[in-house]
Amino acid sequence: MKKLVIVPTYNEIENMQMLLPALMALGEKFDVLVCDDSSPDGTSDFVQKYAESESRVHLLKRKEKNGLGKAYIAGFKWGLENKYDAMIEMDADFSHSPADLLKILKELEVSPVVIGSRYVPGGQTVNWGLIRKMISRGGGIYSRLILGYPVQDWTGGFNGWHAQVLKDIDLNRVQSNGYSFQIELKYKAQKKGYAVKEVPITFEDRRVGQSKMSLKIVLEAFYRVWLIRQY
């Protein structure tokens, strides 16, 4: 199975200087696509230079910062065009552990949709305040009640997808772009009849740089859940 790990970036050069070597050292056979939104800090220049000596690393440079969902859609389309069998979403900031990536890669051998879950036995969050935990956990419960599927971690972004799932979802019709993007993908995959497997992960707050999360993104996710149910 030909696998691609997609990492969206904006001003993540310090993290990428650590993450790419860490991923290459895992010993598993997969490629990495960095989707960079023309970061002014030189992220894309670093990735391009790194890719010159590592054939498994690729760069997709977008013209401007245009949202997490659109970055992933661009990465998925690149992966489909280049005949990858499975694709994994992964944050650049080490909130998604390379060790947990191995669990997702393994499960993708037998499951069409794999969710790296903070909320199944063995999953956890580290260095989160009470309010953030309540928003995240509450968002998952809220989504589960409204959308009617038994996923525990609706909002998490450490997920793996078989290529056929992404084709059947129809990426051109995905309408969410922020925090709700992950919810929409999971809902549409299940609505298409795909089984979802959740594997436990540890989500740790970013090591370097500023979080892209904002109150606007969170509020958008809460109201968009109702719209997603109508898609």
N, C-alpha and C positions, 0 to 999 in steps of 0.2 A: 504494500500500500504506500503510495507516494503522498507524503504529508507536508503541510506548510504551516508554520507558525507565523501569524500576522501580528505585528507590533506597531500600533499607531503612535506617532510622536509629535510633540511640539515643545521645543526648548528642553530636550531631554539628553543633551550630549553627555553630561556626567554619568547618568544612569546607563546610557548605551555603551559607554566605555567599559562598564563592568558587566552589563547583561550579555552582550554578544559573546565575549570569551566564555562566560558561564554556560551559555547554551551550547556552544561548540564543544565544550568539555564533557557534556552529558553522555556521550558515547552512543546515543540513539541516532538513527538515520532520519533526518528531517531537514527541510530548508527553512529559512527565515526571510520574511518579507517585511521590511520597515517601510511603513507608509508615513512619510514626513510631510507636514503642512508648511513647507518652506520656512523652517525654524530660523530665526535670526541669530541663534547662538551657534550655528554651524553643525547642527546634528546631521544633516544630510551629507555634508562634506566628509564628516568622520565616517559615516556608514559607507559612502562610496569608496573611500580609501580602504576601509576594512574589507570590502567586497572584492577588491582587486587581488587580494591574497587568500580569499576564502570563497570558493565557488558556491557554497551553500547559502550565502547571504546575498540578498537582493534589495534594491532600493526602488520605491515608487514615490517620486517627489511630486506633490500636488502644489498648485499655484498659490493657495491661500488656506488659512485656517477656516475650516468649513464644517466642523462638528465631528464628534466621534463616530456616529452612525455612518455618515457619508465616507469617512476614512475607511471603515471596515467594509462597506459596500464596494469601494474601489479595490480594496485588497482581495475580497472574495472574487470579484470579476477577473482580476489579474490571475488568481489561482485557477479559476475555471478555464481561462484562455490557455493557461500553461499546463493543463491536464493533470492537476493534482487531484488525488482521490479523497482527501480529507483536509480540513483546515481548522486551526485552533486560534482563538482570540487570546491575546495576552497583553497585559499592561507592561509598560517600559520601566516602571519605577520599583520593581521588586515586591510590590504588594501581592503579585502572583509569583509563587516560588518556583524556580526551575525544578526542584525535587517533585513538586506536585504536578508539574507538566508531564512527568514520566507516567503518572497514574492516568492522566487523560489520554496520552498517546496509546497506552496499553489497552484501555477500555474501548478506544475507537476501532480496534481490530474486530470487535464483535457488536458494538452499539452504534447506531446511526447518529445519535445526538448524545453528547456527554457534557454534563454540567459540573464544573468545579464548585462544590457546594459548601458554604459556610454553616449550613443549618441542618445537615444530617449528622448522625453519630460519628464523631471523630473530627468534624469540621469546627473551625473556630475563627474568631477575629482577635487581633492583637493590637494593643495601643489605640483602641477606640474609646471615645468618651461615651457616657450613658446616652446622651441625646442622639448621637450618630447611630448607636446600636438600635435605639428605639425606632428611628426613622427607617433604617434598613430592614429590620425584622418586621415592623409594621407594614412596610411597603410590600413585603412578600406575602403576608397574611391577607392583606387587602386585595392583591392581585389574584391570589388563589381563590378567594371567595367570589370575586366578580367573574373571573375567566373560567372557573370550573374544572381546572386540572390540578392534580395533586403535587405539583412541583414545590419544593421547599424554598429554593433560592431563585426567585424570579429575576432579581435585579443584578445578580453577579455577572461579571464580564469575562470569566475564565472558562470558555466553552469550546467544545469541539463539534464539528459538523462534517458528515459525509457530503461529498460534492453533490450527490443526487438530491439530498435534502435542500441544499441551497438553490438548486435548479427548480425544485418543486415549489419552494416558497415564492419564487419569482422576485428577485432582488429589486427589479425596477418598480415594484409596487409597494415596497417597504416605505412607510411614511414617517416613522419616528426617527429622531436624530440624536437625542440626548440620552438621559438616564432610561427612558422608556424603550429605547432601541432593543435592549436585551429582552425585555418583556415581550415585545412584538414578535421577535424571531422565535422565541420558545413557544408562544401561543400558536403561531402559524404552523410550526413543525408538528405540534401535537394535533392540531386541527386536520392536518394532512394524514394523520394516522401513524406518525413515527413514534416509536417508543423512546423514552428519555431515561438515561441512567445518570444518577447523581453520585459523584465520588467526593469524599471529604477532602477539603483543602484548609490550609491556614492562611487567612488573609491578614497581612501585616501592613500597617500604614507606611506610606512611601518613605524611602530613605533620604532622598535628595530632591529638592525642588518643591514647588507649590502644587497643591491639589487643584484639579480642574473642576471639582464639584462646587456647586453653588445652590442657593435656595431656589433660584429660578428653575434650575434643572430638576430638582426634587419635586417642586410643585407641578411642573409640566408632566412628570411621570404619573402623578396621582390622577390628574384629570384625563390624561391620554389613555389610561387603562380602559375607560368606558368607550372611547373611540375604537381602540384595538379590538374590542369584543364584536364590533360591527363589521370589521374588515372581512 
